[in-house]
């Protein structure tokens, strides 16, 4: 699912934008939601500390010492893959906005037709060019960055994230070629995202993640899995402990 965050100091515009986007999602069967409606930069920054933002739509000229461009710059440093769409009634800001690897620029007042065109292009861009999103059999999109591990349960695969689990009828053989290099098989029933590992308990053969989540490492896969720690092929700096 795509997580949208919106920021505009005009509450009326913010509410209208929310309704328009939700209508576009429903009309075009886009698996997305408005995760945050913010009227101040602080709301965006606080949300981004513990939540993933896939698409950020924000006004450039806010009633604050912090501009929309400042917000975009800060979020981009935290998440280089975020899609940024700027809104503004000031045409002179258009060229400045593209400095922040902007996906699109929407002049105010925003028409539903122009907004829908942008969202459809964005959805198509994700579908065709961005492998970090997995599309399940029910058309649900999951951001790979949110997946801690994938669990095999009979004929189903369960994608475990900090927020919720997603299920689909599939097999490891069908999805392994779609996954990024940071996913590794560690058990006959588990594939883990090495960038999400918090700790590995070598005695109990348990991989630990945030929110108390964990999965097992099988004897057949342990040596290959341990190479992750030896070679440093991860970004989360997990700890390998022995009791």
N, C-alpha and C positions, 0 to 999 in steps of 0.2 A: 504494500500500500504506500502511495506517495503522501508524504506529510507536507502540507502547505502551511506557511506562516505569513501572516499579513501585518503590515504596519502602516498606519496613516493617522495623523492627528485629528482628522475630520471623521467623527464617529458615524455621521450619515453616509459618507463615502465608504467607510469600512463595512458597514452593514449591507449596503447595496452590493458591494464587491463580493461579500460572502454569499449572498443569495444568488448572484449571477454565477459564481463558480460552482456552487452546489447544483444548480440547474444544468450546467455544462457537464459536470461529472455524471449525473443521472442520464441525461440525454444521450451521451456518447459512451456509456458503460465504461467510464474511467475509474479505476480503483484508487481513489484518493479521498482525502478528508482535510478539512481545515483544522489543524492542530492548535493554532494560536491566532487570535485576533488581538493585536496590540496597538495602543495609541501613543506609546512612549518607547524610546530606545531601551530603557532599563528592562521592560517586559520582554523584549526580544533577547537581550543578553542573558537574563536569568533563565529563560526557557532553554536557550541553546547550551547551557552548562550541562544539562542532563538529558537532553532530547535531540534526536536527529531531525534536521530540517532538510527536506529534499528540494523544495521550491520556496523561494523567498520573494514575495511581492511587496514592494515598499515604496512609499513616497520619498522623493529626494529632499524636498524642502519642508522639514518638520519644524514645529515650534519648539526648538531645542537647540542647545549649543552643538549637539551631535546631529549631523545630517544623515540622510539615507545612504549617501556614499560612504560615510564613516562606518555605518552598520554593515554595509556590504563588504567593506574591506576587512572588518573584524571577523565576520562569519566566514568569509572566504579563506582566511588564514587557518581557521579551525576545521573547515570542511571544503576542500578544494573542488569537490564535485557538485556542490550546491548549484541549482539553477536560480539565477537572479533576474527578476523582471522589475524594472523601475516604472513608477507612475509620477507624472508631474504636469503641472499646468504651465511650466516655464520652459519654453522650447530651447532656451540658451543652455540648458543643462544636458541636452541630449548627447552631445559628443563627450562630455565629461563622464556620463554614465557608462559608456562603453569601455572605459578604462578598467572597469571592474569585471571584465569578461561577462558582460551582460547578455542574457539570452534574448531579451527583447526590451523595448522601450514603448510604453503606452501613454500617449498624451491625454490629458484630461480635457473635457469629460470623456470617460471611457465608454465606448459603445459595446453592447453585448456581442455584436458580430465580430468586432476587432479582438475582443477578449477571447472569444471562442476560437478564433483562428490561431491565436498564440498558443492556447492550451492544447489544441490538436497537434500543432507542430511540435510542441514540447513532448507530448505523449509518443508521437512518431519517432522523435529523436531518441527517446529512451528505449523504445522497442527495437530500433534498428542499429543503434550505435553504442549504447551503453550497457555493457555486459554485467555491470554490478547489480542490475535488476533481473531477478528470476521471475518468469511467468509460469504460474501453476496451471493445472488443467482447468480450473474454474475461472481463469483469467485474472486471478489475484497476482499483483506485483509485490515482490518482497525485495527490499534493499539488502544486498549481500552484507553490507556493513553492519546490519542489525542482527544477523544470524550468529548465535553462539555455537550451535551444533545442529546436525541433522540426524534424526533417529529413525531407524527402520522398525516398524511395527506391523508385522504381517505383510499385507499388500499395500500398506500405507507408508508414506514418509512424513515425519513430523519435523517442521522447521521451528526450532526453539529460540525465541528472542526474549529480551528482558521484559517486554510488555505482554506478549501473548504467544501462543503456539499456532502454527498454520499446518493444516493437514491436506494431503493430496494423494491420490492413488498413483503410485509410480515406483521406481526402483533406483538403486544407486547407479546401476549401469546406464540408465537413461539420463541421469542428471550430472554425472561426474564430469563429462566433457563440457558442460555449461558453466562449471564453477571456476572461480579465480584460483590462482596458484596458492593462495593463502589457506585453501581448504585441503585437509589431509585426512585420509582414512586412518582411524586409530583403533578400530574394533570392527567385527563383522556387522555390528548394528549401529555404528556411529561414524560420522564424518565431522571433524571440528574445524572451526575457523581459528587459526593460530593467532590472529590479531586480537581475539577476544579472550584468550586464556589469561586468567589471573595467577594460577598456580598449578603445578603438577605434583601430586603426592606419589612418589616413585614406589613406596612400600605398598600402598593400597591400590596403586594403579588407577588413580582417580584424577581426572582433569577438572579443575575448579574454575568457575566463572563468577561474575557478579550476580547479585540477587540470590546467592545460595545455590545456583544451578551447578550441576556436575554430570559427568558421564565417565564411562570406563575406558581403559586401554587394554586391548587384548594382547596375549603373549605373542601372537603371530605378528603383530604390528608394532610392538614396543620399541624395538631397536631403530626402526625407521622413524618412529615418532620422536625418539630421544635426539635424533639428529637435528631436529628443530631447535633445541636448546643449545646443542654443541656449535651449530653454525650460525646461530643468531638470526634465523630467517623469520623474523616476526617484528612487529612494531610496538607491542604492548609490554615488552620486558617481563614476561612471566617468570615466576620462581620455581625451581625444581627442588623439592625438599625430600629428605630422608629422615624418618623418625628414629 
